[in-house]
Amino acid sequence: MNFTLAYGTKELNLRIDDECQRVILLEPKRAPYDPVGQALAAPIACPHLSELVQPGSSVAIITSDITRVCPTQMMLPPLMDELAKVGVGDGQVTVVFALGSHRAHTTEEQAKLVGPDMAARLRLLDSDPRQTIYIGETSRGTPIEVYEPVARADVRIALGNVEPHYFAGYSGGAKALVPGVCSLATIQSNHAMMVEPSARAGVLDGNPVREDIEEGAALIGLDFILNVIVDADHNILTAAAGHPVQAHRWLCNVLDFQRKVIIEQLADIVIVSAGGFPKDINLYQAQKALDNAAAAVKPGGVIIWLAECPDGLGNTTFEDWLVGSTAEDIISRIQERFVLGGHKAAAIASVLRKAHVFLVSSLDPALVRDCGLRPYTEFDRALADALPEAGPDPTITVIPAGSVVLPALNDISNADETEMIASSHSSKKQKKAGQAWRRQPEALVRGEIP
């Protein structure tokens, strides 16, 4: 038998003759790296699923819809294996896609999200914001109304992908539950807090949106999360499971190390890609990349935004707010009254108050101009036009995956460099507007919320 053992900075090659029959080799297990399996085996700040789930319990697994980059099809099989070990069969499990205010899936889309095997085995449901149960109210006044099949389950497990989120700090964690599978009233009330200065990408502590999400999830009862970080090809890099807040925070710290990029100066020109499909399926989804790029550009600079947008703008309320309106008009409207869908138009408007935006897309150029953006179909032309505006010897920053990279200016407060909606306005005005909306539930009936 031959062995190689480390010895100082060297390796020693050892040979043991065959007549020595009792030679035992002790080595660590060398199984392929399985981040999801390892996360489930060692949950953070939370008991193992075998201690949380009783045999025969009904389990609701809440996961992302088709507009999100969440590899549900890779996360479900190991999770189902763990549930099977504790006596939970396929018939006790319901997978609920957190639609929020998005459109329903087709049967084919549901199967694609979970994979054909799981689609054949499990009950799959789209959340319905009209079929909810009132649970309570958060300290910020958000009514927590959750999709009935989720509310009635014995155990609730949330899946998710963690990346920077432009007003919730980061995606993932309890966000799948609140507001993911809640009523439009819950979504509206929670998202209305995005206009507060501390509701921004990369901020968790003191972020009113994130704190409201986690308080609402605690009211419902979120037992366990399984979250991941994925690469540009949607492969799982890292996973964490366990406590809805502490496991999420652990993964956010990992993400900060991987995705929060310290920059020494703001650029004259920022070139940013939304990251390809599905992140640039429409302008509504691609907006997140623009928001991150704004943190890297000088006031008065140029952002060249690459987003194909084959499905157009992506949301009727968003389109109604954005097309034909000035940035100042949009921001004034959102300060007077928060409207879901209009909030993303306001996020784009806040960027337009800081920089010029050249959009390279497949959208109708006239429509792009009506949105306050400069239209292009070719990147080379956009860059050629941006260079003269940037002046002599411009600095250029390139962000290939804009929705998952968060620029952070070194040693300078981002608040001084990044203009936030309502940052110079009294929060009293917004709180008053939010309270007024809560007294107007008929807005839902009139269809003002998509």
ChimeraX attribute file (.defattr): number of C-alpha atoms within 10 A of each C-alpha:
attribute: neighborCount
match mode: 1-to-1
recipient: residues
	/A:1	9
	/A:2	8
	/A:3	11
	/A:4	10
	/A:5	10
	/A:6	9
	/A:7	9
	/A:8	7
	/A:9	5
	/A:10	8
	/A:11	11
	/A:12	11
	/A:13	11
	/A:14	10
	/A:15	10
	/A:16	11
	/A:17	9
	/A:18	9
	/A:19	7
	/A:20	8
	/A:21	8
	/A:22	7
	/A:23	11
	/A:24	6
	/A:25	6
	/A:26	6
	/A:27	6
	/A:28	5
	/A:29	6
	/A:30	6
	/A:31	6
	/A:32	6
	/A:33	9
	/A:34	13
	/A:35	17
	/A:36	23
	/A:37	18
	/A:38	14
	/A:39	19
	/A:40	20
	/A:41	15
	/A:42	15
	/A:43	19
	/A:44	21
	/A:45	13
	/A:46	18
	/A:47	15
	/A:48	17
	/A:49	21
	/A:50	14
	/A:51	9
	/A:52	12
	/A:53	20
	/A:54	15
	/A:55	14
	/A:56	16
	/A:57	17
	/A:58	21
	/A:59	24
	/A:60	22
	/A:61	26
	/A:62	27
	/A:63	32
	/A:64	26
	/A:65	25
	/A:66	19
	/A:67	16
	/A:68	14
	/A:69	21
	/A:70	25
	/A:71	23
	/A:72	21
	/A:73	17
	/A:74	15
	/A:75	22
	/A:76	20
	/A:77	17
	/A:78	15
	/A:79	17
	/A:80	15
	/A:81	13
	/A:82	18
	/A:83	23
	/A:84	15
	/A:85	12
	/A:86	17
	/A:87	15
	/A:88	20
	/A:89	19
	/A:90	16
	/A:91	12
	/A:92	18
	/A:93	22
	/A:94	20
	/A:95	25
	/A:96	27
	/A:97	26
	/A:98	29
	/A:99	23
	/A:100	24
	/A:101	21
	/A:102	17
	/A:103	14
	/A:104	18
	/A:105	15
	/A:106	10
	/A:107	11
	/A:108	10
	/A:109	13
	/A:110	21
	/A:111	17
	/A:112	15
	/A:113	21
	/A:114	22
	/A:115	17
	/A:116	13
	/A:117	11
	/A:118	19
	/A:119	18
	/A:120	11
	/A:121	12
	/A:122	16
	/A:123	15
	/A:124	19
	/A:125	17
	/A:126	21
	/A:127	28
	/A:128	24
	/A:129	25
	/A:130	14
	/A:131	14
	/A:132	20
	/A:133	18
	/A:134	16
	/A:135	14
	/A:136	15
	/A:137	16
	/A:138	19
	/A:139	11
	/A:140	16
	/A:141	15
	/A:142	22
	/A:143	23
	/A:144	27
	/A:145	27
	/A:146	30
	/A:147	23
	/A:148	18
	/A:149	19
	/A:150	26
	/A:151	19
	/A:152	14
	/A:153	16
	/A:154	16
	/A:155	20
	/A:156	22
	/A:157	24
	/A:158	27
	/A:159	27
	/A:160	27
	/A:161	26
	/A:162	25
	/A:163	25
	/A:164	27
	/A:165	22
	/A:166	24
	/A:167	27
	/A:168	27
	/A:169	22
	/A:170	24
	/A:171	23
	/A:172	31
	/A:173	34
	/A:174	29
	/A:175	25
	/A:176	29
	/A:177	32
	/A:178	28
	/A:179	30
	/A:180	28
	/A:181	33
	/A:182	30
	/A:183	25
	/A:184	24
	/A:185	22
	/A:186	26
	/A:187	24
	/A:188	23
	/A:189	25
	/A:190	27
	/A:191	24
	/A:192	25
	/A:193	24
	/A:194	24
	/A:195	25
	/A:196	21
	/A:197	19
	/A:198	22
	/A:199	25
	/A:200	24
	/A:201	22
	/A:202	24
	/A:203	18
	/A:204	19
	/A:205	11
	/A:206	10
	/A:207	21
	/A:208	25
	/A:209	25
	/A:210	28
	/A:211	19
	/A:212	25
	/A:213	26
	/A:214	21
	/A:215	19
	/A:216	30
	/A:217	23
	/A:218	16
	/A:219	13
	/A:220	20
	/A:221	16
	/A:222	21
	/A:223	20
	/A:224	27
	/A:225	30
	/A:226	28
	/A:227	31
	/A:228	30
	/A:229	26
	/A:230	20
	/A:231	11
	/A:232	12
	/A:233	8
	/A:234	12
	/A:235	13
	/A:236	20
	/A:237	13
	/A:238	19
	/A:239	26
	/A:240	27
	/A:241	32
	/A:242	27
	/A:243	21
	/A:244	27
	/A:245	18
	/A:246	17
	/A:247	23
	/A:248	28
	/A:249	18
	/A:250	15
	/A:251	23
	/A:252	26
	/A:253	12
	/A:254	16
	/A:255	23
	/A:256	16
	/A:257	10
	/A:258	13
	/A:259	17
	/A:260	17
	/A:261	14
	/A:262	13
	/A:263	15
	/A:264	12
	/A:265	15
	/A:266	22
	/A:267	23
	/A:268	24
	/A:269	28
	/A:270	26
	/A:271	23
	/A:272	24
	/A:273	24
	/A:274	29
	/A:275	20
	/A:276	18
	/A:277	16
	/A:278	15
	/A:279	25
	/A:280	26
	/A:281	20
	/A:282	22
	/A:283	25
	/A:284	22
	/A:285	22
	/A:286	27
	/A:287	23
	/A:288	24
	/A:289	29
	/A:290	26
	/A:291	23
	/A:292	27
	/A:293	28
	/A:294	29
	/A:295	25
	/A:296	30
	/A:297	28
	/A:298	20
	/A:299	20
	/A:300	15
	/A:301	22
	/A:302	27
	/A:303	31
	/A:304	24
	/A:305	29
	/A:306	27
	/A:307	27
	/A:308	23
	/A:309	24
	/A:310	15
	/A:311	14
	/A:312	18
	/A:313	22
	/A:314	18
	/A:315	19
	/A:316	14
	/A:317	20
	/A:318	21
	/A:319	20
	/A:320	14
	/A:321	22
	/A:322	25
	/A:323	16
	/A:324	15
	/A:325	15
	/A:326	17
	/A:327	20
	/A:328	13
	/A:329	14
	/A:330	20
	/A:331	22
	/A:332	14
	/A:333	15
	/A:334	24
	/A:335	21
	/A:336	14
	/A:337	19
	/A:338	22
	/A:339	25
	/A:340	21
	/A:341	23
	/A:342	24
	/A:343	22
	/A:344	24
	/A:345	26
	/A:346	27
	/A:347	24
	/A:348	24
	/A:349	23
	/A:350	22
	/A:351	25
	/A:352	22
	/A:353	17
	/A:354	20
	/A:355	19
	/A:356	21
	/A:357	23
	/A:358	24
	/A:359	25
	/A:360	25
	/A:361	23
	/A:362	18
	/A:363	21
	/A:364	12
	/A:365	17
	/A:366	11
	/A:367	17
	/A:368	22
	/A:369	15
	/A:370	15
	/A:371	23
	/A:372	20
	/A:373	19
	/A:374	19
	/A:375	23
	/A:376	22
	/A:377	16
	/A:378	13
	/A:379	17
	/A:380	11
	/A:381	11
	/A:382	20
	/A:383	17
	/A:384	10
	/A:385	13
	/A:386	22
	/A:387	17
	/A:388	11
	/A:389	15
	/A:390	17
	/A:391	11
	/A:392	8
	/A:393	9
	/A:394	15
	/A:395	16
	/A:396	17
	/A:397	19
	/A:398	16
	/A:399	21
	/A:400	17
	/A:401	19
	/A:402	27
	/A:403	27
	/A:404	26
	/A:405	20
	/A:406	29
	/A:407	23
	/A:408	20
	/A:409	17
	/A:410	13
	/A:411	9
	/A:412	11
	/A:413	10
	/A:414	14
	/A:415	12
	/A:416	8
	/A:417	17
	/A:418	19
	/A:419	19
	/A:420	21
	/A:421	22
	/A:422	19
	/A:423	14
	/A:424	9
	/A:425	12
	/A:426	10
	/A:427	16
	/A:428	9
	/A:429	13
	/A:430	21
	/A:431	18
	/A:432	12
	/A:433	17
	/A:434	22
	/A:435	13
	/A:436	12
	/A:437	19
	/A:438	16
	/A:439	9
	/A:440	10
	/A:441	12
	/A:442	11
	/A:443	14
	/A:444	13
	/A:445	9
	/A:446	8
	/A:447	9
	/A:448	12
	/A:449	18
	/A:450	16
